[in-house]
């Protein structure tokens, strides 16, 4: 797996990341969602640089112009519900993409142990397509891996791009073991550790709750 840590270089991306981490800014759920969306746009742009392109002819009112355009057959999949703002940001740029949605959540066995439950899956055929798999928080990596296994029942993608906002080093190492070697991870920030409940430290909290309100 190739990891593209876009936040490692100075850019406006880091401003958006700093705001979603900031407790005072987090009180505004609209701004939180918009910043996640903007991060998705930035990561989607960076990702576009490694896609396949072919020359196409565009007719203007004054003549013709050749331009290279992407040729990938893309399916954009996000993990509900936290993935929706990130999905929207990517969809702003990949507006012709097909869309898939997966409900994957932690079902806690006790205070520290949990299992991943997948209760909903809606996706087009994935065979031979380019899969963009979006999940804002890459903590343990188990949700991404279980989602990928569920998606394989609908076809084997040609290539996979994982798009995350913040990830842990532990989670990244975990998904490296379970995704194909040619998978690419696009991420805005990498944090060092998880707490004993499996949440990223310092992270930002629960992205789903910050976007859409607390859940029971």
C-alpha positions, 0 to 999 in steps of 0.5 A, spaced: 500 500 500 502 506 498 500 512 503 499 519 501 500 523 507 497 530 504 497 534 510 505 533 511 506 538 506 504 546 508 497 547 504 490 550 506 488 543 507 492 544 514 487 549 516 481 545 515 484 540 519 486 544 524 478 547 525 475 540 525 480 538 531 478 545 534 473 544 540 471 551 539 470 551 532 466 544 533 460 547 536 458 549 529 456 543 526 455 546 519 462 548 519 465 542 521 461 538 515 463 543 510 470 543 512 470 535 512 467 536 505 473 541 503 478 536 505 474 531 501 475 536 495 483 537 496 484 529 497 480 528 491 484 533 487 490 530 489 488 523 488 486 525 480 493 526 479 494 518 479 488 516 475 488 514 467 487 519 462 486 519 454 486 525 449 479 528 448 477 533 443 473 539 445 469 544 441 469 551 443 465 557 439 472 558 436 475 552 434 477 545 437 482 543 443 485 537 445 485 535 452 487 529 457 481 527 461 480 521 466 478 515 463 476 511 470 470 508 471 469 510 478 465 508 484 465 512 490 463 508 497 462 511 504 461 508 510 455 511 514 454 516 517 460 519 518 462 518 511 457 523 508 460 530 508 467 526 505 463 523 500 460 530 498 466 533 497 469 527 493 462 527 489 463 535 487 469 533 483 467 526 481 460 528 479 460 522 474 461 517 479 457 511 481 455 511 488 455 506 494 453 506 501 455 501 507 452 502 514 458 499 519 458 501 526 462 498 532 457 494 537 461 494 544 461 487 547 464 491 553 467 498 555 474 496 551 472 490 546 467 491 540 465 488 533 464 491 527 456 490 524 454 491 517 447 492 516 446 495 510 449 495 503 447 499 497 452 498 491 453 498 483 457 492 480 464 493 482 468 488 477 473 492 474 472 499 476 476 504 480 473 504 488 474 510 492 472 508 499 471 514 504 471 514 511 473 520 515 476 516 521 481 511 520 482 508 527 483 501 528 482 500 521 477 494 522 471 498 519 474 499 513 477 492 512 470 489 514 467 494 509 471 491 503 470 484 505 462 486 504 463 489 498 467 484 494 461 480 494 459 485 489 465 484 484 472 485 485 475 492 483 480 494 478 484 498 483 482 501 490 483 508 493 482 509 500 480 516 502 481 518 510 481 525 514 485 523 520 488 516 521 492 512 526 499 509 525 496 502 528 490 503 523 494 504 517 498 498 519 492 494 520 489 495 513 496 494 509 495 487 511 488 486 509 488 490 502 491 489 495 498 491 495 496 496 489 491 500 494 493 507 495 491 511 501 490 518 501 490 522 508 490 529 511 493 527 517 496 521 521 496 521 529 500 516 533 496 512 537 489 510 540 486 510 547 484 503 550 477 504 547 480 504 540 479 512 539 484 516 535 489 520 540 489 526 539 484 525 533 478 530 534 472 526 537 466 522 534 466 525 526 458 522 526 456 526 532 460 532 530 456 532 523 449 530 525 448 530 533 449 525 538 446 518 538 443 513 543 
